[in-house]
Amino acid sequence: MKILSVILSLVTSLFLIACAPTSTSRSTGQAFDDAAITARVKTEIAQSQGIGDAAKINVDTFRGVVSLAGFVDSPEQKRNAAQAAMRVPGVEKVFNNLELTTSSGSSK
């Protein structure tokens, strides 16, 4: 009976260790937090004046760091999108990878 208890303890410990986040992964709780931040950033961008079509902006979050990608029409829209993202609670940093479009629709 004592051996069974030891084995169960070891198996449980291994499962807990396997679920722990590493420098390149995140825990389930962190993944949910990042998903919530992403949703709040998208909402903030959509509700902000002067950003343009928020549907053209992709938002991704990893451990509180937000990456913006997509296309905007002006440097001011690019700057406003990053500022909108930084206003969201839980955002640690913003990587602004937005690109400017020309009037013909291609990126510069």
The first five atom37 places (N, CA, C, CB, O) and aatype in JSON, in Angstrom:
{
  "aatype": [12, 11, 9, 10, 15, 19, 9, 10, 15, 10, 19, 16, 15, 10, 13, 10, 9, 0, 4, 0, 14, 16, 15, 16, 15, 1, 15, 16, 7, 5, 0, 13, 3, 3, 0, 0, 9, 16, 0, 1, 19, 11, 16, 6, 9, 0, 5, 15, 5, 7, 9, 7, 3, 0, 0, 11, 9, 2, 19, 3, 16, 13, 1, 7, 19, 19, 15, 10, 0, 7, 13, 19, 3, 15, 14, 6, 5, 11, 1, 2, 0, 0, 5, 0, 0, 12, 1, 19, 14, 7, 19, 6, 11, 19, 13, 2, 2, 10, 6, 10, 16, 16, 15, 15, 7, 15, 15, 11],
  "atom_mask": [
    [1, 1, 1, 1, 1],
    [1, 1, 1, 1, 1],
    [1, 1, 1, 1, 1],
    [1, 1, 1, 1, 1],
    [1, 1, 1, 1, 1],
    [1, 1, 1, 1, 1],
    [1, 1, 1, 1, 1],
    [1, 1, 1, 1, 1],
    [1, 1, 1, 1, 1],
    [1, 1, 1, 1, 1],
    [1, 1, 1, 1, 1],
    [1, 1, 1, 1, 1],
    [1, 1, 1, 1, 1],
    [1, 1, 1, 1, 1],
    [1, 1, 1, 1, 1],
    [1, 1, 1, 1, 1],
    [1, 1, 1, 1, 1],
    [1, 1, 1, 1, 1],
    [1, 1, 1, 1, 1],
    [1, 1, 1, 1, 1],
    [1, 1, 1, 1, 1],
    [1, 1, 1, 1, 1],
    [1, 1, 1, 1, 1],
    [1, 1, 1, 1, 1],
    [1, 1, 1, 1, 1],
    [1, 1, 1, 1, 1],
    [1, 1, 1, 1, 1],
    [1, 1, 1, 1, 1],
    [1, 1, 1, 0, 1],
    [1, 1, 1, 1, 1],
    [1, 1, 1, 1, 1],
    [1, 1, 1, 1, 1],
    [1, 1, 1, 1, 1],
    [1, 1, 1, 1, 1],
    [1, 1, 1, 1, 1],
    [1, 1, 1, 1, 1],
    [1, 1, 1, 1, 1],
    [1, 1, 1, 1, 1],
    [1, 1, 1, 1, 1],
    [1, 1, 1, 1, 1],
    [1, 1, 1, 1, 1],
    [1, 1, 1, 1, 1],
    [1, 1, 1, 1, 1],
    [1, 1, 1, 1, 1],
    [1, 1, 1, 1, 1],
    [1, 1, 1, 1, 1],
    [1, 1, 1, 1, 1],
    [1, 1, 1, 1, 1],
    [1, 1, 1, 1, 1],
    [1, 1, 1, 0, 1],
    [1, 1, 1, 1, 1],
    [1, 1, 1, 0, 1],
    [1, 1, 1, 1, 1],
    [1, 1, 1, 1, 1],
    [1, 1, 1, 1, 1],
    [1, 1, 1, 1, 1],
    [1, 1, 1, 1, 1],
    [1, 1, 1, 1, 1],
    [1, 1, 1, 1, 1],
    [1, 1, 1, 1, 1],
    [1, 1, 1, 1, 1],
    [1, 1, 1, 1, 1],
    [1, 1, 1, 1, 1],
    [1, 1, 1, 0, 1],
    [1, 1, 1, 1, 1],
    [1, 1, 1, 1, 1],
    [1, 1, 1, 1, 1],
    [1, 1, 1, 1, 1],
    [1, 1, 1, 1, 1],
    [1, 1, 1, 0, 1],
    [1, 1, 1, 1, 1],
    [1, 1, 1, 1, 1],
    [1, 1, 1, 1, 1],
    [1, 1, 1, 1, 1],
    [1, 1, 1, 1, 1],
    [1, 1, 1, 1, 1],
    [1, 1, 1, 1, 1],
    [1, 1, 1, 1, 1],
    [1, 1, 1, 1, 1],
    [1, 1, 1, 1, 1],
    [1, 1, 1, 1, 1],
    [1, 1, 1, 1, 1],
    [1, 1, 1, 1, 1],
    [1, 1, 1, 1, 1],
    [1, 1, 1, 1, 1],
    [1, 1, 1, 1, 1],
    [1, 1, 1, 1, 1],
    [1, 1, 1, 1, 1],
    [1, 1, 1, 1, 1],
    [1, 1, 1, 0, 1],
    [1, 1, 1, 1, 1],
    [1, 1, 1, 1, 1],
    [1, 1, 1, 1, 1],
    [1, 1, 1, 1, 1],
    [1, 1, 1, 1, 1],
    [1, 1, 1, 1, 1],
    [1, 1, 1, 1, 1],
    [1, 1, 1, 1, 1],
    [1, 1, 1, 1, 1],
    [1, 1, 1, 1, 1],
    [1, 1, 1, 1, 1],
    [1, 1, 1, 1, 1],
    [1, 1, 1, 1, 1],
    [1, 1, 1, 1, 1],
    [1, 1, 1, 0, 1],
    [1, 1, 1, 1, 1],
    [1, 1, 1, 1, 1],
    [1, 1, 1, 1, 1]
  ],
  "atom_positions": [
    [[0.82, -1.19, 0.0], [0.0, 0.0, 0.0], [0.87, 1.26, 0.0], [-0.93, -0.01, 1.2], [0.53, 2.26, -0.65]],
    [[1.98, 1.21, 0.73], [2.88, 2.35, 0.79], [3.53, 2.61, -0.57], [3.96, 2.13, 1.87], [3.74, 3.76, -0.96]],
    [[3.84, 1.54, -1.29], [4.43, 1.68, -2.62], [3.44, 2.35, -3.57], [4.85, 0.29, -3.17], [3.83, 3.2, -4.37]],
    [[2.19, 1.98, -3.49], [1.16, 2.58, -4.33], [1.04, 4.09, -4.07], [-0.2, 1.9, -4.1], [0.89, 4.87, -5.0]],
    [[1.11, 4.48, -2.82], [1.06, 5.9, -2.46], [2.25, 6.66, -3.03], [1.02, 6.07, -0.93], [2.1, 7.77, -3.53]],
    [[3.42, 6.05, -2.96], [4.62, 6.68, -3.5], [4.51, 6.82, -5.02], [5.89, 5.87, -3.13], [4.86, 7.87, -5.57]],
    [[4.03, 5.81, -5.68], [3.88, 5.84, -7.14], [2.86, 6.91, -7.54], [3.44, 4.46, -7.68], [3.09, 7.67, -8.48]],
    [[1.73, 6.95, -6.84], [0.73, 7.98, -7.14], [1.29, 9.38, -6.92], [-0.53, 7.77, -6.27], [1.0, 10.29, -7.7]],
    [[2.06, 9.57, -5.89], [2.67, 10.87, -5.63], [3.64, 11.26, -6.75], [3.41, 10.86, -4.29], [3.65, 12.41, -7.19]],
    [[4.44, 10.31, -7.21], [5.38, 10.58, -8.3], [4.65, 10.92, -9.59], [6.29, 9.38, -8.51], [5.03, 11.86, -10.29]],
    [[3.62, 10.17, -9.91], [2.86, 10.42, -11.14], [2.19, 11.79, -11.08], [1.79, 9.31, -11.35], [2.22, 12.54, -12.06]],
    [[1.61, 12.12, -9.95], [0.99, 13.43, -9.78], [2.02, 14.54, -9.94], [0.3, 13.53, -8.41], [1.75, 15.55, -10.59]],
    [[3.18, 14.37, -9.35], [4.25, 15.37, -9.47], [4.68, 15.55, -10.92], [5.45, 14.97, -8.63], [4.91, 16.68, -11.36]],
    [[4.8, 14.46, -11.64], [5.19, 14.55, -13.05], [4.16, 15.31, -13.87], [5.39, 13.16, -13.64], [4.52, 16.11, -14.73]],
    [[2.88, 15.06, -13.62], [1.83, 15.79, -14.34], [1.88, 17.28, -14.03], [0.45, 15.23, -13.99], [1.7, 18.1, -14.93]],
    [[2.11, 17.63, -12.79], [2.18, 19.04, -12.43], [3.38, 19.72, -13.07], [2.24, 19.2, -10.93], [3.29, 20.86, -13.52]],
    [[4.5, 19.04, -13.1], [5.7, 19.6, -13.73], [5.49, 19.77, -15.23], [6.93, 18.69, -13.46], [5.91, 20.77, -15.81]],
    [[4.83, 18.81, -15.85], [4.59, 18.88, -17.3], [3.69, 20.04, -17.67], [3.98, 17.57, -17.79], [3.78, 20.55, -18.78]],
    [[2.82, 20.46, -16.78], [1.88, 21.55, -17.05], [2.45, 22.93, -16.75], [0.62, 21.34, -16.25], [1.82, 23.94, -17.09]],
    [[3.61, 22.99, -16.14], [4.2, 24.27, -15.77], [4.68, 25.03, -17.01], [5.36, 24.06, -14.78], [5.2, 24.42, -17.94]],
    [[4.51, 26.34, -17.02], [4.97, 27.11, -18.16], [6.49, 27.18, -18.23], [4.4, 28.52, -18.11], [7.17, 27.09, -17.21]],
    [[7.0, 27.33, -19.44], [8.43, 27.52, -19.65], [8.63, 28.89, -20.27], [9.05, 26.4, -20.56], [7.66, 29.65, -20.41]],
    [[9.85, 29.24, -20.64], [10.11, 30.55, -21.22], [9.46, 30.71, -22.59], [11.6, 30.8, -21.32], [9.28, 31.83, -23.06]],
    [[9.12, 29.61, -23.25], [8.5, 29.69, -24.57], [7.05, 29.22, -24.58], [9.29, 28.88, -25.56], [6.43, 29.16, -25.64]],
    [[6.51, 28.89, -23.42], [5.11, 28.48, -23.35], [4.42, 29.26, -22.24], [4.98, 26.95, -23.1], [5.05, 30.06, -21.56]],
    [[3.14, 29.03, -22.07], [2.42, 29.7, -21.0], [1.43, 28.73, -20.37], [1.69, 30.96, -21.53], [0.99, 27.77, -21.0]],
    [[1.09, 29.01, -19.15], [0.13, 28.16, -18.45], [-1.27, 28.41, -19.01], [0.17, 28.43, -16.93], [-1.48, 29.35, -19.78]],
    [[-2.2, 27.57, -18.63], [-3.58, 27.74, -19.07], [-4.12, 29.09, -18.62], [-4.47, 26.61, -18.54], [-4.8, 29.78, -19.38]],
    [[-3.82, 29.47, -17.39], [-4.26, 30.77, -16.89], [-3.68, 31.92, -17.68], [0.0, 0.0, 0.0], [-4.38, 32.89, -17.97]],
    [[-2.4, 31.83, -18.03], [-1.78, 32.88, -18.83], [-2.41, 32.96, -20.22], [-0.27, 32.64, -18.95], [-2.6, 34.05, -20.76]],
    [[-2.73, 31.8, -20.8], [-3.36, 31.78, -22.12], [-4.72, 32.47, -22.07], [-3.51, 30.33, -22.63], [-5.07, 33.23, -22.98]],
    [[-5.5, 32.21, -21.01], [-6.79, 32.88, -20.86], [-6.61, 34.38, -20.66], [-7.58, 32.28, -19.69], [-7.35, 35.18, -21.23]],
    [[-5.63, 34.77, -19.84], [-5.36, 36.19, -19.63], [-4.98, 36.87, -20.95], [-4.24, 36.37, -18.6], [-5.47, 37.96, -21.24]],
    [[-4.12, 36.23, -21.73], [-3.71, 36.8, -23.01], [-4.89, 36.92, -23.97], [-2.62, 35.94, -23.64], [-5.0, 37.91, -24.69]],
    [[-5.77, 35.94, -23.98], [-6.96, 35.99, -24.85], [-7.86, 37.15, -24.43], [-7.75, 34.66, -24.79], [-8.42, 37.84, -25.29]],
    [[-8.0, 37.37, -23.15], [-8.81, 38.49, -22.66], [-8.17, 39.83, -23.03], [-9.0, 38.4, -21.13], [-8.87, 40.75, -23.44]],
    [[-6.86, 39.93, -22.9], [-6.16, 41.16, -23.28], [-6.35, 41.42, -24.77], [-4.65, 41.07, -22.94], [-6.62, 42.55, -25.17]],
    [[-6.2, 40.38, -25.59], [-6.38, 40.53, -27.03], [-7.77, 41.08, -27.34], [-6.16, 39.19, -27.75], [-7.9, 42.0, -28.15]],
    [[-8.79, 40.53, -26.72], [-10.16, 40.98, -26.95], [-10.34, 42.44, -26.53], [-11.16, 40.09, -26.21], [-10.98, 43.22, -27.23]],
    [[-9.76, 42.8, -25.38], [-9.89, 44.19, -24.91], [-9.13, 45.15, -25.82], [-9.38, 44.31, -23.46], [-9.6, 46.27, -26.06]],
    [[-7.97, 44.74, -26.32], [-7.2, 45.6, -27.24], [-7.98, 45.8, -28.53], [-5.8, 45.0, -27.53], [-8.06, 46.92, -29.04]],
    [[-8.55, 44.73, -29.08], [-9.34, 44.86, -30.31], [-10.51, 45.8, -30.11], [-9.85, 43.48, -30.77], [-10.81, 46.62, -30.98]],
    [[-11.18, 45.69, -28.96], [-12.31, 46.58, -28.66], [-11.84, 48.02, -28.53], [-13.02, 46.14, -27.37], [-12.47, 48.93, -29.07]],
    [[-10.74, 48.23, -27.84], [-10.21, 49.59, -27.65], [-9.84, 50.21, -28.99], [-8.98, 49.57, -26.71], [-10.12, 51.39, -29.22]],
    [[-9.21, 49.45, -29.87], [-8.84, 49.96, -31.19], [-10.09, 50.28, -32.0], [-7.96, 48.93, -31.95], [-10.16, 51.33, -32.65]],
    [[-11.09, 49.4, -31.96], [-12.32, 49.62, -32.72], [-13.07, 50.85, -32.23], [-13.22, 48.39, -32.62], [-13.71, 51.54, -33.03]],
    [[-13.0, 51.14, -30.94], [-13.73, 52.28, -30.38], [-12.95, 53.59, -30.43], [-14.11, 51.98, -28.96], [-13.51, 54.65, -30.17]],
    [[-11.68, 53.52, -30.76], [-10.84, 54.72, -30.8], [-11.08, 55.5, -32.08], [-9.36, 54.36, -30.67], [-11.25, 54.92, -33.15]],
    [[-11.1, 56.8, -31.94], [-11.27, 57.68, -33.1], [-9.95, 57.81, -33.85], [-11.78, 59.06, -32.66], [-8.88, 57.83, -33.24]],
    [[-10.03, 57.91, -35.14], [-8.85, 58.21, -35.94], [-7.95, 57.04, -36.27], [0.0, 0.0, 0.0], [-6.82, 57.25, -36.71]],
    [[-8.41, 55.82, -36.07], [-7.56, 54.67, -36.4], [-7.96, 54.08, -37.74], [-7.64, 53.6, -35.3], [-7.13, 53.45, -38.4]],
    [[-9.18, 54.26, -38.14], [-9.61, 53.7, -39.42], [-10.26, 52.34, -39.23], [0.0, 0.0, 0.0], [-10.93, 52.1, -38.22]],
    [[-10.06, 51.46, -40.19], [-10.7, 50.14, -40.2], [-9.96, 49.19, -39.26], [-10.74, 49.57, -41.62], [-8.9, 48.68, -39.6]],
    [[-10.54, 48.96, -38.09], [-9.91, 48.09, -37.09], [-9.83, 46.64, -37.58], [-10.68, 48.14, -35.77], [-9.01, 45.87, -37.08]],
    [[-10.66, 46.27, -38.54], [-10.64, 44.89, -39.05], [-9.33, 44.6, -39.78], [-11.83, 44.66, -39.99], [-8.98, 43.43, -39.97]],
    [[-8.61, 45.63, -40.19], [-7.34, 45.44, -40.89], [-6.16, 45.27, -39.93], [-7.07, 46.61, -41.81], [-5.02, 45.09, -40.35]],
    [[-6.45, 45.31, -38.62], [-5.4, 45.21, -37.61], [-5.52, 43.88, -36.89], [-5.48, 46.39, -36.6], [-6.55, 43.58, -36.29]],
    [[-4.46, 43.09, -36.95], [-4.41, 41.82, -36.24], [-3.73, 42.05, -34.9], [-3.65, 40.73, -37.08], [-2.69, 42.71, -34.82]],
    [[-4.32, 41.5, -33.84], [-3.79, 41.64, -32.49], [-3.45, 40.26, -31.95], [-4.81, 42.37, -31.55], [-4.27, 39.35, -32.0]],
    [[-2.23, 40.11, -31.44], [-1.82, 38.86, -30.82], [-1.14, 39.2, -29.49], [-0.86, 38.04, -31.75], [-0.42, 40.19, -29.4]],
    [[-1.38, 38.37, -28.48], [-0.81, 38.64, -27.15], [-0.12, 37.4, -26.63], [-1.91, 39.1, -26.16], [-0.66, 36.29, -26.73]],
    [[1.08, 37.57, -26.08], [1.82, 36.49, -25.44], [2.41, 37.04, -24.16], [2.93, 35.91, -26.38], [3.29, 37.9, -24.18]],
    [[1.91, 36.53, -23.03], [2.38, 36.95, -21.7], [2.31, 38.47, -21.51], [3.8, 36.48, -21.48], [3.23, 39.07, -20.95]],
    [[1.22, 39.08, -21.97], [1.0, 40.51, -21.79], [1.67, 41.4, -22.82], [0.0, 0.0, 0.0], [1.48, 42.61, -22.8]],
    [[2.44, 40.82, -23.72], [3.09, 41.58, -24.77], [2.21, 41.49, -26.02], [4.54, 41.06, -25.05], [1.95, 40.41, -26.54]],
    [[1.77, 42.65, -26.5], [0.84, 42.72, -27.62], [1.6, 43.03, -28.9], [-0.25, 43.78, -27.37], [2.46, 43.9, -28.93]],
    [[1.27, 42.29, -29.95], [1.82, 42.56, -31.28], [0.69, 43.01, -32.19], [2.53, 41.29, -31.87], [-0.34, 42.35, -32.3]],
    [[0.89, 44.14, -32.84], [-0.06, 44.66, -33.8], [0.5, 44.45, -35.19], [-0.38, 46.15, -33.54], [1.67, 44.75, -35.45]],
    [[-0.32, 43.92, -36.09], [0.1, 43.72, -37.47], [-1.08, 44.06, -38.37], [0.59, 42.25, -37.72], [-2.23, 43.99, -37.96]],
    [[-0.77, 44.42, -39.6], [-1.83, 44.76, -40.55], [-1.51, 46.07, -41.23], [0.0, 0.0, 0.0], [-0.35, 46.47, -41.34]],
    [[-2.57, 46.74, -41.68], [-2.38, 47.93, -42.49], [-3.23, 49.1, -41.99], [-2.73, 47.64, -43.94], [-4.38, 48.92, -41.6]],
    [[-2.64, 50.28, -42.0], [-3.34, 51.52, -41.69], [-2.97, 52.54, -42.76], [-2.97, 52.05, -40.26], [-2.04, 52.32, -43.54]],
    [[-3.71, 53.64, -42.79], [-3.52, 54.62, -43.86], [-2.52, 55.73, -43.57], [-4.82, 55.24, -44.18], [-2.07, 56.42, -44.48]],
    [[-2.15, 55.91, -42.29], [-1.25, 57.02, -41.97], [-0.4, 56.69, -40.75], [-2.06, 58.31, -41.72], [-0.73, 55.81, -39.96]],
    [[0.71, 57.42, -40.6], [1.54, 57.25, -39.4], [0.75, 57.58, -38.12], [2.79, 58.13, -39.49], [0.98, 56.97, -37.08]],
    [[-0.17, 58.54, -38.21], [-0.99, 58.89, -37.04], [-1.88, 57.71, -36.62], [-1.85, 60.13, -37.36], [-2.02, 57.45, -35.43]],
    [[-2.47, 57.01, -37.58], [-3.29, 55.84, -37.26], [-2.43, 54.75, -36.62], [-3.99, 55.3, -38.52], [-2.88, 54.08, -35.68]],
    [[-1.23, 54.56, -37.1], [-0.31, 53.57, -36.54], [0.0, 53.92, -35.08], [0.99, 53.49, -37.37], [-0.03, 53.05, -34.21]],
    [[0.31, 55.17, -34.84], [0.63, 55.64, -33.49], [-0.6, 55.53, -32.57], [1.14, 57.11, -33.53], [-0.48, 55.1, -31.43]],
    [[-1.78, 55.9, -33.07], [-3.01, 55.84, -32.27], [-3.37, 54.4, -31.91], [-4.16, 56.48, -33.04], [-3.88, 54.16, -30.81]],
    [[-3.12, 53.45, -32.8], [-3.42, 52.05, -32.51], [-2.53, 51.54, -31.37], [-3.22, 51.18, -33.78], [-3.0, 50.83, -30.48]],
    [[-1.26, 51.89, -31.4], [-0.34, 51.48, -30.33], [-0.73, 52.12, -29.01], [1.11, 51.84, -30.69], [-0.68, 51.47, -27.96]],
    [[-1.11, 53.39, -29.04], [-1.53, 54.08, -27.81], [-2.81, 53.45, -27.26], [-1.75, 55.58, -28.08], [-2.95, 53.31, -26.04]],
    [[-3.73, 53.07, -28.13], [-4.97, 52.42, -27.69], [-4.64, 51.09, -27.01], [-5.93, 52.19, -28.88], [-5.22, 50.76, -25.98]],
    [[-3.72, 50.34, -27.58], [-3.34, 49.05, -26.98], [-2.7, 49.25, -25.61], [-2.36, 48.29, -27.9], [-2.97, 48.48, -24.69]],
    [[-1.88, 50.27, -25.45], [-1.2, 50.51, -24.17], [-2.18, 50.94, -23.07], [-0.13, 51.57, -24.34], [-1.86, 50.81, -21.89]],
    [[-3.35, 51.44, -23.45], [-4.34, 51.85, -22.45], [-5.03, 50.66, -21.79], [-5.39, 52.76, -23.09], [-5.67, 50.82, -20.75]],
    [[-4.91, 49.48, -22.37], [-5.61, 48.3, -21.85], [-4.86, 47.74, -20.65], [-5.74, 47.22, -22.96], [-3.66, 47.5, -20.72]],
    [[-5.57, 47.53, -19.53], [-4.92, 46.95, -18.35], [-4.35, 45.56, -18.67], [-5.92, 46.85, -17.19], [-4.98, 44.76, -19.35]],
    [[-3.15, 45.31, -18.18], [-2.5, 44.02, -18.4], [-1.51, 44.02, -19.55], [0.0, 0.0, 0.0], [-0.72, 43.09, -19.69]],
    [[-1.54, 45.06, -20.38], [-0.59, 45.15, -21.49], [0.75, 45.64, -20.95], [-1.12, 46.11, -22.62], [0.84, 46.72, -20.37]],
    [[1.78, 44.82, -21.14], [3.11, 45.16, -20.64], [3.92, 45.96, -21.67], [3.87, 43.89, -20.27], [4.67, 46.87, -21.33]],
    [[3.75, 45.59, -22.94], [4.53, 46.19, -24.02], [3.76, 46.0, -25.32], [5.96, 45.56, -24.11], [2.96, 45.07, -25.44]],
    [[3.99, 46.88, -26.29], [3.34, 46.77, -27.6], [4.41, 46.78, -28.68], [2.32, 47.92, -27.82], [5.24, 47.69, -28.75]],
    [[4.37, 45.76, -29.53], [5.19, 45.75, -30.75], [4.29, 46.21, -31.88], [5.8, 44.32, -31.04], [3.33, 45.52, -32.23]],
    [[4.59, 47.36, -32.44], [3.76, 47.95, -33.47], [4.33, 47.6, -34.84], [3.65, 49.49, -33.29], [5.22, 48.3, -35.34]],
    [[3.83, 46.53, -35.44], [4.28, 46.09, -36.75], [3.31, 46.49, -37.86], [4.47, 44.58, -36.75], [3.3, 45.88, -38.93]],
    [[2.5, 47.51, -37.6], [1.55, 47.97, -38.6], [2.29, 48.61, -39.77], [0.54, 48.97, -37.99], [3.32, 49.27, -39.59]],
    [[1.75, 48.39, -40.95], [2.36, 48.95, -42.15], [1.42, 49.98, -42.76], [2.69, 47.85, -43.17], [0.2, 49.9, -42.59]],
    [[2.0, 50.92, -43.46], [1.2, 51.95, -44.12], [0.81, 51.48, -45.52], [1.98, 53.28, -44.19], [1.59, 50.85, -46.23]],
    [[-0.43, 51.82, -45.89], [-0.91, 51.49, -47.24], [-0.85, 52.74, -48.09], [-2.36, 50.92, -47.21], [-0.88, 53.86, -47.58]],
    [[-0.76, 52.53, -49.37], [-0.84, 53.64, -50.31], [-2.28, 53.72, -50.79], [0.16, 53.47, -51.52], [-3.09, 52.85, -50.45]],
    [[-2.61, 54.72, -51.53], [-3.99, 54.87, -52.02], [-4.39, 53.73, -52.95], [-4.15, 56.2, -52.75], [-5.58, 53.47, -53.12]],
    [[-3.41, 53.03, -53.55], [-3.73, 51.9, -54.44], [-3.95, 50.62, -53.67], [-2.64, 51.69, -55.46], [-4.34, 49.62, -54.26]],
    [[-3.69, 50.62, -52.33], [-3.95, 49.46, -51.5], [-2.74, 48.6, -51.24], [0.0, 0.0, 0.0], [-2.85, 47.62, -50.5]],
    [[-1.58, 48.9, -51.81], [-0.38, 48.11, -51.54], [0.4, 48.77, -50.42], [0.5, 47.95, -52.81], [0.27, 49.97, -50.19]],
    [[1.21, 47.99, -49.74], [1.98, 48.54, -48.62], [3.24, 49.22, -49.12], [2.34, 47.43, -47.61], [3.74, 48.92, -50.21]],
    [[3.74, 50.14, -48.31], [4.99, 50.85, -48.65], [6.17, 50.05, -48.23], [5.04, 52.24, -47.99], [7.31, 50.47, -48.43]]
  ]
}
